[in-house]
Amino acid sequence: METDQLIRSLAADNAHHAKPVGLVLALALLSAAPVSAAMFFASLGVRPDVMTAMHNPFFDLKFAVTLALAISAIAIGLHLSRPEASLRGWAWLLLIPAGLLVGGIASEMMLPQRLPMMTRLVGNNSRACLTAIPLMSLPLLAAALIGLRHGAPTRPAVAGAIAGLLSAGLAATLYASHCTDDSPLFVATWYTIAAALVTAIGALAGSKVLRF
């Protein structure tokens, strides 16, 4: 190849840089969000007493926990999209939503309770929680995997698991506006189980989709 041809080829390669993973991930999630939202409003909808519930700090805590989970997982996922990246130095971000939950449980325990602990833990919506969050997560999980695929994750199963966590966090944020169980004990139990299920699905899918 002549020198001029080589220069032109290199210039053409530089002119077609791949889009940043963060941008692709954001666009993919924004595209999938209306699908999950449509699923939510078609089957569940916002709880009727939402305006009153907003004055309950434990209702607000649900959103703090789910959004903290989603944001932490997005940050970790973007990190894992780089070659040879690992969870070392990043996994602590997942302690943020866990810490919020622990603080919420401790605060609730210090208050006089009208309902027994097991009643608050089991709640009235455990079955809906375990069904709705994973189902609404699926479009978001697919979008997250598409976004992370534009990177170069060398641990595809781990990256897929984090994609599952971020999609579960976003779906749980939607579901939280419907759920009438505001106890942190309920959130710590059933939201966690639902998120773990999506995480497992993400790890399995990521091990295949994110492999390169």
C-alpha positions, -999 to 999 in steps of 0.1 A, spaced: 0 0 0 13 34 -9 19 60 18 -9 82 5 -34 54 5 -23 44 41 -28 80 53 -63 81 37 -72 48 53 -61 60 87 -80 93 83 -111 74 73 -108 52 104 -105 82 126 -135 98 110 -157 68 121 -150 66 158 -175 44 177 -199 63 198 -191 65 235 -206 36 255 -223 61 279 -241 78 251 -252 45 235 -264 32 269 -283 64 276 -300 64 242 -309 27 245 -324 31 280 -343 62 269 -357 41 240 -367 12 263 -381 33 292 -414 41 274 -420 4 268 -415 -4 305 -437 26 314 -464 15 291 -463 -20 307 -466 -3 341 -496 19 333 -514 -8 314 -513 -33 342 -507 -14 375 -507 24 375 -499 48 403 -515 42 437 -546 63 443 -533 79 475 -499 89 460 -503 125 470 -508 115 507 -481 89 505 -455 114 495 -457 128 530 -446 94 544 -407 93 545 -407 56 541 -426 60 508 -399 85 496 -372 61 508 -383 35 483 -374 59 454 -341 69 471 -331 32 473 -342 21 438 -326 52 421 -294 48 441 -293 11 429 -298 21 393 -273 50 393 -246 29 411 -251 0 387 -249 24 357 -216 37 370 -202 2 375 -216 -10 342 -198 18 323 -166 10 342 -169 -27 333 -174 -19 296 -137 -12 294 -112 -39 287 -97 -57 317 -119 -37 341 -130 -54 373 -153 -47 403 -123 -39 425 -127 -4 438 -163 0 424 -184 -26 441 -187 -3 472 -211 18 452 -237 -10 458 -234 -3 495 -252 30 490 -287 16 484 -280 -11 510 -270 15 535 -302 35 528 -322 4 534 -305 -4 567 -310 32 579 -346 30 569 -351 -3 588 -334 10 619 -355 42 618 -387 22 615 -377 -1 644 -374 30 666 -410 41 659 -441 28 677 -456 2 654 -493 -6 647 -485 -37 628 -463 -67 637 -429 -70 621 -438 -101 600 -469 -84 587 -448 -54 576 -423 -77 560 -448 -99 541 -470 -70 531 -499 -72 506 -480 -70 473 -452 -95 475 -465 -115 445 -471 -84 424 -436 -72 433 -419 -104 423 -438 -104 390 -439 -67 379 -403 -57 386 -387 -85 365 -412 -81 337 -408 -44 335 -370 -49 337 -368 -69 305 -369 -41 280 -345 -21 301 -322 -51 304 -321 -56 267 -313 -19 262 -285 -20 288 -270 -51 271 -271 -33 238 -254 -3 253 -227 -22 271 -220 -43 240 -206 -11 224 -178 -13 249 -153 -41 254 -162 -59 286 -139 -88 294 -161 -102 321 -194 -105 302 -213 -124 329 -204 -98 356 -213 -69 332 -246 -86 324 -253 -90 361 -248 -53 366 -270 -46 336 -296 -66 354 -292 -46 386 -295 -13 368 -326 -24 349 -342 -38 381 -335 -5 399 -352 15 371 -382 -9 370 -385 -9 408 -386 29 407 -417 26 385 -432 -1 407 -426 18 439 -452 44 428 -478 16 427 -468 -4 458 -487 4 489 -462 -15 511 -439 12 523 -421 -6 551 -383 -8 545 -385 -44 556 -408 -52 527 -385 -33 503 -354 -51 517 -371 -85 512 -392 -85 481 -375 -58 460 -342 -75 467 -355 -109 456 -369 -94 424 -337 -75 417 -317 -107 423 -338 -126 398 -332 -99 371 -295 -99 380 -293 -137 374 -311 -132 340 -287 -104 332 -256 -125 340 -268 -154 319 -277 -131 290 -245 -111 293 -223 -142 292 -236 -148 257 -244 -113 244 -214 -94 257 -188 -120 248 -165 -109 220 
